């Protein structure tokens, strides 16, 4: 299905600023559809003047749809719908006297020019399902009057406002709470849902005739008014802004959309939304994330303590094999600690593994007898891994690097070397190779028959924990060994 930008580029002469204007309009046109109880279609003029392209569509949540099928991307030739031609040529709102019949449903059709800087850049078709029409309630009349004011502003080029779009992802909708205020900020109509929201704040009785800013300030303690200027601007309907207010028990998002004619400001549409439960869940998530990070931090500290104890024990050992075994255990515990340290600094249970791989390379070489004579270099990127995959892969990388350093180079030689860790993500897989330029594998080496504890750990982690494939063999085109690990991506 084509996007607005695709249709504009392919079929119209609209410029970049025109597109931004239309995107601002579409960001808020769910409000217009709901206030109008009507389907909206954005019509874009063809660059050759042959007709109009449907660049957007919105159905109401407050009433039945008049357009069962999607029309986005369809083309209407000039002359087929005279309302579109008339509205575009004359630059005024045009409506049909008699309803159209679509699938046995009467539909009232209106066309609204979208004006920007004195030019009509598009049209909005408003299609109202008239089936079951009855005498409208006061709520419906208030909705329709506000919709009429907004459509007049669209036709005059006053709506949308460049600052109109809400910064809140949970911005209020028409059904959440609707208020209409006059130019002085007094409430002329409050929907039942809006009254319910204010009763939660502690207000009793009706809001009609009261100054919204004064009522709200009397209910919201000063400590909860973080920005008095924004609060006044929104509650008086003087600018297209939104703000969050509330008490210890109730939190609201309040949004104002100023209404005006060519001569003056006539008031504002104010939308309310009770987000108390959303904010409570946000706080719970923040608390849980902080708790998880603290757990990782404590696990890291405990692992470092275990590593320190093992290191102390290794220093007391006289048997070389026992000493080496304890030192290997220190490195294994240390590699897991590095993962938990990284997780303790991340708000999510996923980590960027490149930093972990680099730290493991430094750790293995720094504690080896070869020291700086062997260097670990990384190419490519591991990307982001889950905590479980990162822990297992860290252990694998530590074991392989340790084996390369310990068995690939002569400890008494002054000649060092380079171990290259390569990572690539290709078609849903993570390919990792560790290749050294050392003396290579023994002639009688058989990975399947090896009794090495390190190799057993690596095979178990790769095949059982990570669901991958392990290959061990000579390096490509040089002396040395090569370990390849092929893993499914998270």
Kinemage of the C-alpha trace (Angstrom):
@kinemage 1
@onewidth
@group {chain A} dominant
@subgroup {mainchain}
@vectorlist {calphas} color= white
{ca unk a 1} P 0.000 0.000 0.000
{ca unk a 2} L 1.592 3.319 -1.036
{ca unk a 3} L 2.500 5.952 1.533
{ca unk a 4} L 1.634 9.633 1.333
{ca unk a 5} L 5.229 10.464 0.391
{ca unk a 6} L 5.249 7.846 -2.377
{ca unk a 7} L 2.020 9.193 -3.905
{ca unk a 8} L 3.191 12.806 -3.694
{ca unk a 9} L 6.478 12.033 -5.439
{ca unk a 10} L 4.885 9.872 -8.116
{ca unk a 11} L 1.793 11.868 -9.025
{ca unk a 12} L 1.863 15.474 -7.726
{ca unk a 13} L 3.855 18.714 -7.802
{ca unk a 14} L 3.610 19.271 -4.048
{ca unk a 15} L 6.784 20.434 -2.343
{ca unk a 16} L 8.468 19.223 0.816
{ca unk a 17} L 6.810 21.864 3.007
{ca unk a 18} L 3.407 20.965 1.552
{ca unk a 19} L 3.976 17.341 2.529
{ca unk a 20} L 4.948 18.347 6.065
{ca unk a 21} L 1.715 20.348 6.318
{ca unk a 22} L -0.333 17.360 5.203
{ca unk a 23} L 1.490 15.078 7.615
{ca unk a 24} L 0.664 17.469 10.456
{ca unk a 25} L -2.961 17.406 9.409
{ca unk a 26} L -3.033 13.618 9.251
{ca unk a 27} L -1.368 13.357 12.650
{ca unk a 28} L -4.516 14.867 14.170
{ca unk a 29} L -7.273 13.976 11.785
{ca unk a 30} L -8.542 11.119 13.937
{ca unk a 31} L -9.874 13.964 16.108
{ca unk a 32} L -11.699 15.510 13.142
{ca unk a 33} L -13.106 12.133 12.052
{ca unk a 34} L -14.398 11.432 15.565
{ca unk a 35} L -15.913 14.906 15.997
{ca unk a 36} L -17.547 14.635 12.563
{ca unk a 37} L -18.776 11.025 13.004
{ca unk a 38} L -17.439 10.676 9.459
{ca unk a 39} L -14.807 8.967 7.308
{ca unk a 40} L -12.083 11.262 5.981
{ca unk a 41} L -10.155 10.840 2.740
{ca unk a 42} L -7.207 13.019 1.739
{ca unk a 43} L -7.273 13.756 -2.015
{ca unk a 44} L -4.071 14.871 -3.763
{ca unk a 45} L -4.262 16.784 -7.074
{ca unk a 46} L -2.609 15.024 -9.997
{ca unk a 47} L 0.300 16.998 -11.453
{ca unk a 48} L -1.199 16.817 -14.936
{ca unk a 49} L -4.627 17.985 -13.770
{ca unk a 50} L -6.268 14.695 -14.697
{ca unk a 51} L -7.890 14.055 -11.327
{ca unk a 52} L -7.119 13.221 -7.690
{ca unk a 53} L -5.247 10.496 -5.798
{ca unk a 54} L -6.370 9.196 -2.396
{ca unk a 55} L -3.363 9.864 -0.156
{ca unk a 56} L -4.867 8.965 3.201
{ca unk a 57} L -7.955 7.615 4.915
{ca unk a 58} L -9.346 7.735 8.454
{ca unk a 59} L -12.447 6.104 9.924
{ca unk a 60} L -14.311 7.431 12.983
{ca unk a 61} L -14.350 5.628 16.325
{ca unk a 62} L -17.514 7.473 17.356
{ca unk a 63} L -19.877 6.247 14.632
{ca unk a 64} L -20.409 3.796 11.762
{ca unk a 65} L -18.093 3.922 8.771
{ca unk a 66} L -19.312 5.152 5.408
{ca unk a 67} L -16.411 3.566 3.505
{ca unk a 68} L -16.225 -0.182 3.950
{ca unk a 69} L -13.324 -0.605 1.529
{ca unk a 70} L -9.932 1.105 1.696
{ca unk a 71} L -9.470 3.757 -0.977
{ca unk a 72} L -5.828 4.678 -0.298
{ca unk a 73} L -3.908 4.883 -3.570
{ca unk a 74} L -6.979 4.963 -5.814
{ca unk a 75} L -7.386 7.526 -8.588
{ca unk a 76} L -10.516 9.534 -9.390
{ca unk a 77} L -10.483 11.142 -12.864
{ca unk a 78} L -11.530 14.782 -13.201
{ca unk a 79} L -15.258 15.089 -13.793
{ca unk a 80} L -16.245 11.872 -12.061
{ca unk a 81} L -16.794 13.553 -8.687
{ca unk a 82} L -17.838 17.165 -9.270
{ca unk a 83} L -17.481 17.993 -5.547
{ca unk a 84} L -13.725 17.437 -5.741
{ca unk a 85} L -13.364 19.544 -8.862
{ca unk a 86} L -15.472 22.388 -7.449
{ca unk a 87} L -13.711 22.507 -4.073
{ca unk a 88} L -10.272 22.500 -5.694
{ca unk a 89} L -11.072 25.113 -8.343
{ca unk a 90} L -13.114 27.429 -6.105
{ca unk a 91} L -11.117 26.924 -2.894
{ca unk a 92} L -14.207 26.548 -0.705
{ca unk a 93} L -16.049 23.839 1.198
{ca unk a 94} L -18.558 22.100 -1.064
{ca unk a 95} L -21.296 19.700 0.047
{ca unk a 96} L -23.844 17.620 -1.838
{ca unk a 97} L -27.500 18.472 -1.302
{ca unk a 98} L -28.734 14.899 -1.596
{ca unk a 99} L -26.869 11.947 -0.074
{ca unk a 100} L -25.080 9.373 -2.180
{ca unk a 101} L -26.114 5.729 -1.866
{ca unk a 102} L -23.275 3.270 -1.280
{ca unk a 103} L -24.063 -0.378 -0.585
{ca unk a 104} L -27.646 0.581 0.367
{ca unk a 105} L -26.336 3.171 2.820
{ca unk a 106} L -27.064 6.923 2.437
{ca unk a 107} L -23.830 8.923 2.700
{ca unk a 108} L -23.522 12.695 2.991
{ca unk a 109} L -20.413 13.872 1.146
{ca unk a 110} L -18.525 17.117 1.765
{ca unk a 111} L -15.229 18.306 0.332
{ca unk a 112} L -12.926 20.629 2.281
{ca unk a 113} L -9.991 22.432 0.642
{ca unk a 114} L -6.677 22.177 2.489
{ca unk a 115} L -5.045 25.572 2.258
{ca unk a 116} L -1.429 26.437 2.975
{ca unk a 117} L -0.010 29.934 2.453
{ca unk a 118} L -2.973 30.911 0.290
{ca unk a 119} L -2.783 27.829 -1.966
{ca unk a 120} L -5.100 24.833 -2.051
{ca unk a 121} L -2.672 21.914 -1.854
{ca unk a 122} L -5.139 19.063 -1.268
{ca unk a 123} L -8.738 18.205 -0.390
{ca unk a 124} L -10.362 16.362 2.481
{ca unk a 125} L -13.460 14.366 1.613
{ca unk a 126} L -15.799 13.913 4.575
{ca unk a 127} L -18.228 11.010 4.228
{ca unk a 128} L -20.977 10.615 6.853
{ca unk a 129} L -23.070 7.468 7.192
{ca unk a 130} L -26.679 8.695 7.542
{ca unk a 131} L -28.203 5.294 8.250
{ca unk a 132} L -30.207 5.457 11.474
{ca unk a 133} L -29.941 9.256 11.783
{ca unk a 134} L -31.822 10.619 14.805
{ca unk a 135} L -32.067 13.861 16.729
{ca unk a 136} L -28.522 14.535 17.949
{ca unk a 137} L -27.749 14.857 21.652
{ca unk a 138} L -26.045 17.863 23.160
{ca unk a 139} L -22.764 15.954 23.105
{ca unk a 140} L -23.144 15.205 19.402
{ca unk a 141} L -24.076 18.803 18.634
{ca unk a 142} L -20.966 20.021 20.457
{ca unk a 143} L -18.836 17.540 18.526
{ca unk a 144} L -20.330 18.597 15.196
{ca unk a 145} L -19.970 22.312 15.923
{ca unk a 146} L -16.314 21.850 16.848
{ca unk a 147} L -15.748 19.752 13.720
{ca unk a 148} L -17.311 22.529 11.644
{ca unk a 149} L -14.976 25.086 13.230
{ca unk a 150} L -11.939 22.914 12.512
{ca unk a 151} L -12.930 22.307 8.891
{ca unk a 152} L -13.384 26.057 8.359
{ca unk a 153} L -9.887 26.541 9.777
{ca unk a 154} L -8.500 23.903 7.388
{ca unk a 155} L -10.143 25.667 4.451
{ca unk a 156} L -8.751 29.030 5.606
{ca unk a 157} L -5.231 27.694 6.241
{ca unk a 158} L -5.325 28.065 10.053
{ca unk a 159} L -5.193 24.342 10.805
{ca unk a 160} L -3.023 22.421 11.409
{ca unk a 161} L -0.709 24.591 13.450
{ca unk a 162} L 3.026 23.895 13.022
{ca unk a 163} L 3.179 23.234 16.770
{ca unk a 164} L -0.024 21.215 16.831
{ca unk a 165} L 1.303 17.683 17.058
{ca unk a 166} L 1.283 16.207 20.555
{ca unk a 167} L 4.537 15.039 22.113
{ca unk a 168} L 2.702 12.374 24.119
{ca unk a 169} L 2.386 8.903 22.637
{ca unk a 170} L -0.754 8.537 24.771
{ca unk a 171} L -2.291 11.831 23.647
{ca unk a 172} L -6.000 12.267 24.532
{ca unk a 173} L -8.695 11.177 22.118
{ca unk a 174} L -12.126 12.716 21.688
{ca unk a 175} L -13.852 9.947 23.624
{ca unk a 176} L -11.494 10.232 26.607
{ca unk a 177} L -12.823 13.628 27.651
{ca unk a 178} L -14.049 16.595 25.608
{ca unk a 179} L -14.323 20.234 26.733
{ca unk a 180} L -15.282 23.296 24.737
{ca unk a 181} L -14.156 26.621 26.172
{ca unk a 182} L -14.766 30.170 24.970
{ca unk a 183} L -12.214 32.898 24.260
{ca unk a 184} L -12.037 33.770 27.991
{ca unk a 185} L -11.331 30.198 29.003
{ca unk a 186} L -14.783 29.427 30.411
{ca unk a 187} L -16.305 26.023 29.812
{ca unk a 188} L -19.270 26.051 27.456
{ca unk a 189} L -19.632 22.273 27.313
{ca unk a 190} L -18.110 19.301 29.142
{ca unk a 191} L -18.688 15.709 28.035
{ca unk a 192} L -19.686 13.102 30.635
{ca unk a 193} L -16.217 11.550 30.427
{ca unk a 194} L -14.587 14.941 31.004
{ca unk a 195} L -16.786 15.475 34.083
{ca unk a 196} L -15.778 12.040 35.364
{ca unk a 197} L -12.102 12.931 34.987
{ca unk a 198} L -12.541 16.146 36.980
{ca unk a 199} L -14.537 14.354 39.663
{ca unk a 200} L -11.539 12.084 40.161
{ca unk a 201} L -9.511 15.237 40.775
{ca unk a 202} L -12.028 16.225 43.446
{ca unk a 203} L -14.431 18.566 41.628
{ca unk a 204} L -18.148 18.151 42.301
{ca unk a 205} L -20.895 19.521 40.102
{ca unk a 206} L -20.884 20.782 36.535
{ca unk a 207} L -18.038 22.625 34.800
{ca unk a 208} L -20.195 24.714 32.478
{ca unk a 209} L -19.655 28.436 33.052
{ca unk a 210} L -16.520 27.951 35.156
{ca unk a 211} L -13.039 29.111 34.230
{ca unk a 212} L -11.139 25.897 33.464
{ca unk a 213} L -7.755 27.254 34.573
{ca unk a 214} L -9.093 28.429 37.944
{ca unk a 215} L -10.914 25.174 38.650
{ca unk a 216} L -7.873 23.087 37.753
{ca unk a 217} L -5.495 25.134 39.907
{ca unk a 218} L -7.836 24.768 42.889
{ca unk a 219} L -7.671 20.978 42.493
{ca unk a 220} L -3.983 20.496 41.624
{ca unk a 221} L -1.468 21.221 44.420
{ca unk a 222} L 1.368 23.641 43.554
{ca unk a 223} L 3.940 20.848 43.886
{ca unk a 224} L 2.340 19.098 40.892
{ca unk a 225} L 2.412 22.195 38.670
{ca unk a 226} L 5.809 21.831 37.081
{ca unk a 227} L 5.261 24.512 34.426
{ca unk a 228} L 2.764 27.237 35.324
{ca unk a 229} L 3.140 29.017 31.993
{ca unk a 230} L 2.359 25.890 29.949
{ca unk a 231} L -0.515 25.013 32.277
{ca unk a 232} L -2.094 28.457 31.796
{ca unk a 233} L -1.542 28.350 28.029
{ca unk a 234} L -3.264 24.975 27.719
{ca unk a 235} L -6.150 25.579 30.121
{ca unk a 236} L -6.956 28.935 28.504
{ca unk a 237} L -6.711 27.419 25.021
{ca unk a 238} L -4.307 30.066 23.771
{ca unk a 239} L -1.830 27.789 21.995
{ca unk a 240} L -1.766 24.250 20.577
{ca unk a 241} L -0.019 22.620 23.505
{ca unk a 242} L -0.479 19.764 25.944
{ca unk a 243} L 0.633 19.222 29.512
{ca unk a 244} L 0.422 16.679 32.287
{ca unk a 245} L -1.209 17.615 35.588
{ca unk a 246} L -2.622 15.793 38.548
{ca unk a 247} L -2.484 14.954 42.222
{ca unk a 248} L -0.868 12.176 44.212
{ca unk a 249} L -3.708 9.882 43.142
{ca unk a 250} L -4.748 11.086 39.657
{ca unk a 251} L -2.689 12.039 36.573
{ca unk a 252} L -4.172 13.711 33.484
{ca unk a 253} L -2.942 14.727 30.072
{ca unk a 254} L -4.663 17.937 28.955
{ca unk a 255} L -4.426 19.073 25.349
{ca unk a 256} L -5.720 22.299 23.809
{ca unk a 257} L -6.452 22.999 20.147
{ca unk a 258} L -7.288 26.708 19.658
{ca unk a 259} L -10.286 27.559 17.459
{ca unk a 260} L -10.554 30.749 15.438
{ca unk a 261} L -12.169 32.495 12.544
{ca unk a 262} L -10.529 34.916 10.144
{ca unk a 263} L -11.307 37.770 12.538
{ca unk a 264} L -10.701 36.405 16.036
{ca unk a 265} L -10.035 33.541 18.414
{ca unk a 266} L -13.325 31.952 19.411
{ca unk a 267} L -12.153 29.516 22.056
{ca unk a 268} L -10.588 26.089 22.091
{ca unk a 269} L -11.167 22.387 22.045
{ca unk a 270} L -9.669 20.786 25.175
{ca unk a 271} L -9.160 17.033 25.360
{ca unk a 272} L -8.525 15.159 28.598
{ca unk a 273} L -7.181 11.698 29.318
{ca unk a 274} L -6.838 9.954 32.666
{ca unk a 275} L -3.422 8.269 32.514
{ca unk a 276} L -3.186 7.326 36.177
{ca unk a 277} L -2.937 3.597 35.490
{ca unk a 278} L -0.454 4.153 32.655
{ca unk a 279} L 1.830 6.232 34.870
{ca unk a 280} L 1.561 3.691 37.679
{ca unk a 281} L 2.636 0.940 35.290
{ca unk a 282} L 5.450 3.173 34.016
{ca unk a 283} L 6.683 3.609 37.591
{ca unk a 284} L 6.464 -0.141 38.172
{ca unk a 285} L 8.476 -0.811 35.013
{ca unk a 286} L 11.124 1.702 36.058
{ca unk a 287} L 11.309 0.070 39.486
{ca unk a 288} L 11.586 -3.393 37.955
{ca unk a 289} L 14.298 -2.267 35.545
{ca unk a 290} L 16.260 -0.694 38.394
{ca unk a 291} L 15.860 -3.880 40.430
{ca unk a 292} L 17.075 -6.060 37.564
{ca unk a 293} L 20.095 -3.821 37.028
{ca unk a 294} L 20.876 -3.967 40.752
{ca unk a 295} L 20.637 -7.782 40.668
{ca unk a 296} L 23.094 -7.926 37.764
{ca unk a 297} L 25.386 -5.549 39.663
{ca unk a 298} L 25.318 -7.748 42.765
{ca unk a 299} L 25.835 -10.914 40.725
{ca unk a 300} L 28.840 -9.273 39.097
{ca unk a 301} L 30.246 -8.324 42.521
{ca unk a 302} L 29.689 -11.837 43.853
{ca unk a 303} L 31.349 -13.387 40.819
{ca unk a 304} L 34.326 -11.078 41.218
{ca unk a 305} L 34.548 -12.127 44.873
{ca unk a 306} L 34.523 -15.808 43.856
{ca unk a 307} L 37.213 -15.092 41.257
{ca unk a 308} L 39.344 -13.332 43.877
{ca unk a 309} L 39.014 -16.284 46.274
{ca unk a 310} L 39.962 -18.712 43.521
{ca unk a 311} L 42.924 -16.524 42.629
{ca unk a 312} L 44.105 -16.527 46.256
{ca unk a 313} L 43.756 -20.293 46.398
{ca unk a 314} L 45.710 -20.676 43.166
{ca unk a 315} L 48.629 -18.735 44.649
{ca unk a 316} L 48.822 -21.246 47.525
{ca unk a 317} L 48.919 -24.274 45.241
{ca unk a 318} L 52.236 -26.028 44.696
{ca unk a 319} L 51.005 -28.429 42.040
{ca unk a 320} L 51.212 -26.819 38.562
{ca unk a 321} L 48.156 -28.663 37.228
{ca unk a 322} L 45.995 -27.618 40.189
{ca unk a 323} L 47.249 -24.050 39.911
{ca unk a 324} L 46.434 -23.944 36.186
{ca unk a 325} L 42.969 -25.388 36.787
{ca unk a 326} L 42.141 -22.704 39.348
{ca unk a 327} L 43.443 -19.968 37.041
{ca unk a 328} L 41.194 -21.285 34.268
{ca unk a 329} L 38.244 -21.176 36.665
{ca unk a 330} L 39.117 -17.559 37.490
{ca unk a 331} L 38.949 -16.637 33.813
{ca unk a 332} L 35.638 -18.441 33.310
{ca unk a 333} L 34.044 -16.717 36.272
{ca unk a 334} L 35.519 -13.401 35.138
{ca unk a 335} L 33.991 -13.716 31.654
{ca unk a 336} L 30.515 -14.207 33.152
{ca unk a 337} L 31.110 -11.238 35.477
{ca unk a 338} L 31.858 -8.994 32.486
{ca unk a 339} L 28.462 -9.864 30.958
{ca unk a 340} L 26.629 -9.080 34.189
{ca unk a 341} L 28.540 -5.818 34.566
{ca unk a 342} L 27.370 -4.771 31.100
{ca unk a 343} L 23.780 -5.827 31.880
{ca unk a 344} L 23.864 -3.794 35.107
{ca unk a 345} L 24.372 -0.665 32.988
{ca unk a 346} L 21.606 -1.472 30.499
{ca unk a 347} L 17.862 -0.868 31.011
{ca unk a 348} L 17.040 -3.988 28.980
{ca unk a 349} L 17.968 -7.661 29.086
{ca unk a 350} L 19.967 -7.249 25.868
{ca unk a 351} L 23.542 -6.104 25.464
{ca unk a 352} L 25.774 -4.835 22.670
{ca unk a 353} L 28.301 -7.686 22.591
{ca unk a 354} L 31.177 -5.909 20.821
{ca unk a 355} L 32.387 -4.234 24.024
{ca unk a 356} L 32.212 -7.548 25.895
{ca unk a 357} L 34.238 -9.306 23.175
{ca unk a 358} L 36.909 -6.587 23.285
{ca unk a 359} L 37.165 -6.766 27.088
{ca unk a 360} L 37.439 -10.552 27.018
{ca unk a 361} L 40.284 -10.298 24.503
{ca unk a 362} L 42.179 -7.893 26.760
{ca unk a 363} L 41.515 -10.021 29.860
{ca unk a 364} L 42.843 -13.218 28.312
{ca unk a 365} L 46.060 -11.680 26.982
{ca unk a 366} L 46.813 -9.580 30.079
{ca unk a 367} L 46.855 -12.574 32.424
{ca unk a 368} L 48.825 -14.833 30.045
{ca unk a 369} L 52.555 -15.371 30.200
{ca unk a 370} L 52.915 -13.843 26.740
{ca unk a 371} L 51.381 -10.544 27.834
{ca unk a 372} L 51.402 -7.881 25.126
{ca unk a 373} L 53.215 -10.109 22.621
{ca unk a 374} L 49.841 -11.529 21.573
{ca unk a 375} L 47.158 -9.113 20.459
{ca unk a 376} L 43.447 -9.817 19.987
{ca unk a 377} L 41.799 -7.858 17.183
{ca unk a 378} L 38.088 -7.804 16.345
{ca unk a 379} L 36.536 -7.264 12.913
{ca unk a 380} L 32.824 -6.901 12.211
{ca unk a 381} L 30.101 -6.597 14.804
{ca unk a 382} L 28.260 -9.092 16.989
{ca unk a 383} L 25.319 -6.732 17.341
{ca unk a 384} L 22.903 -6.959 20.264
{ca unk a 385} L 22.382 -10.279 22.063
{ca unk a 386} L 20.051 -11.437 24.814
{ca unk a 387} L 21.562 -11.867 28.268
{ca unk a 388} L 21.398 -15.684 28.013
{ca unk a 389} L 23.113 -15.782 24.613
{ca unk a 390} L 25.683 -13.179 25.691
{ca unk a 391} L 26.656 -15.192 28.789
{ca unk a 392} L 27.094 -18.432 26.845
{ca unk a 393} L 28.975 -16.758 23.974
{ca unk a 394} L 31.262 -14.961 26.441
{ca unk a 395} L 32.227 -18.318 27.935
{ca unk a 396} L 32.848 -19.754 24.462
{ca unk a 397} L 34.986 -16.797 23.431
{ca unk a 398} L 37.005 -16.939 26.655
{ca unk a 399} L 37.762 -20.660 26.264
{ca unk a 400} L 38.733 -20.386 22.604
{ca unk a 401} L 40.921 -17.301 23.124
{ca unk a 402} L 42.600 -18.902 26.130
{ca unk a 403} L 43.372 -22.061 24.164
{ca unk a 404} L 44.764 -19.984 21.292
{ca unk a 405} L 47.057 -18.032 23.619
{ca unk a 406} L 48.114 -21.050 25.689
{ca unk a 407} L 48.657 -23.597 22.922
{ca unk a 408} L 49.236 -21.503 19.831
{ca unk a 409} L 52.400 -19.653 20.872
{ca unk a 410} L 55.671 -20.559 22.575
{ca unk a 411} L 55.655 -19.068 26.087
{ca unk a 412} L 59.438 -18.560 26.139
{ca unk a 413} L 59.651 -17.052 22.664
{ca unk a 414} L 59.998 -13.333 22.061
{ca unk a 415} L 57.832 -13.691 18.956
{ca unk a 416} L 54.145 -12.958 19.465
{ca unk a 417} L 51.195 -12.932 17.152
{ca unk a 418} L 47.642 -11.811 16.436
{ca unk a 419} L 44.325 -13.486 17.109
{ca unk a 420} L 41.499 -12.175 14.918
{ca unk a 421} L 37.905 -12.425 16.115
{ca unk a 422} L 35.493 -11.905 13.213
{ca unk a 423} L 31.727 -11.515 13.544
{ca unk a 424} L 29.128 -11.249 10.783
{ca unk a 425} L 25.333 -11.285 10.782
{ca unk a 426} L 23.991 -12.860 7.587
{ca unk a 427} L 20.452 -14.050 6.810
{ca unk a 428} L 19.325 -14.709 10.339
{ca unk a 429} L 22.629 -16.212 11.503
{ca unk a 430} L 25.603 -14.960 13.491
{ca unk a 431} L 28.935 -16.237 12.137
{ca unk a 432} L 31.924 -15.971 14.490
{ca unk a 433} L 35.474 -17.083 13.721
{ca unk a 434} L 38.543 -16.981 15.968
{ca unk a 435} L 41.723 -17.405 13.945
{ca unk a 436} L 45.309 -17.221 15.205
{ca unk a 437} L 48.678 -17.196 13.450
{ca unk a 438} L 50.352 -19.522 15.935
{ca unk a 439} L 51.845 -22.974 15.511
{ca unk a 440} L 48.553 -24.610 14.633
{ca unk a 441} L 46.797 -27.772 15.746
{ca unk a 442} L 48.697 -30.989 16.539
{ca unk a 443} L 48.881 -33.480 13.703
{ca unk a 444} L 46.860 -36.028 15.644
{ca unk a 445} L 44.213 -33.540 16.822
{ca unk a 446} L 40.633 -34.844 16.664
{ca unk a 447} L 37.971 -32.545 18.058
{ca unk a 448} L 35.518 -35.428 18.513
{ca unk a 449} L 37.966 -37.501 20.576
{ca unk a 450} L 39.566 -34.686 22.563
{ca unk a 451} L 39.307 -34.950 26.361
{ca unk a 452} L 39.986 -31.238 26.936
{ca unk a 453} L 37.634 -29.709 29.523
{ca unk a 454} L 37.732 -26.345 27.713
{ca unk a 455} L 36.737 -27.894 24.399
{ca unk a 456} L 33.975 -29.883 26.122
{ca unk a 457} L 32.631 -26.667 27.632
{ca unk a 458} L 32.737 -24.897 24.271
{ca unk a 459} L 30.960 -27.720 22.423
{ca unk a 460} L 28.220 -27.978 25.068
{ca unk a 461} L 27.589 -24.224 25.087
{ca unk a 462} L 27.566 -23.842 21.289
{ca unk a 463} L 25.461 -26.885 20.453
{ca unk a 464} L 23.167 -27.188 23.486
{ca unk a 465} L 22.845 -23.674 24.895
{ca unk a 466} L 23.095 -21.619 21.700
{ca unk a 467} L 21.749 -24.132 19.163
{ca unk a 468} L 24.730 -23.535 16.876
{ca unk a 469} L 27.411 -25.409 14.959
{ca unk a 470} L 31.075 -25.640 16.004
{ca unk a 471} L 33.966 -26.292 13.611
{ca unk a 472} L 37.679 -26.517 14.495
{ca unk a 473} L 40.452 -26.740 11.946
{ca unk a 474} L 43.592 -25.153 10.507
{ca unk a 475} L 43.657 -21.460 9.670
{ca unk a 476} L 43.024 -20.465 6.066
{ca unk a 477} L 46.187 -19.852 4.076
{ca unk a 478} L 48.605 -19.681 7.008
{ca unk a 479} L 49.867 -21.469 10.075
{ca unk a 480} L 47.599 -21.397 13.057
{ca unk a 481} L 44.170 -22.655 14.081
{ca unk a 482} L 40.663 -21.579 13.241
{ca unk a 483} L 37.488 -22.015 15.279
{ca unk a 484} L 34.170 -21.259 13.605
{ca unk a 485} L 30.860 -20.833 15.419
{ca unk a 486} L 27.589 -20.502 13.491
{ca unk a 487} L 24.626 -19.402 15.638
{ca unk a 488} L 20.987 -18.485 15.039
{ca unk a 489} L 20.316 -14.796 15.722
{ca unk a 490} L 18.132 -13.758 18.649
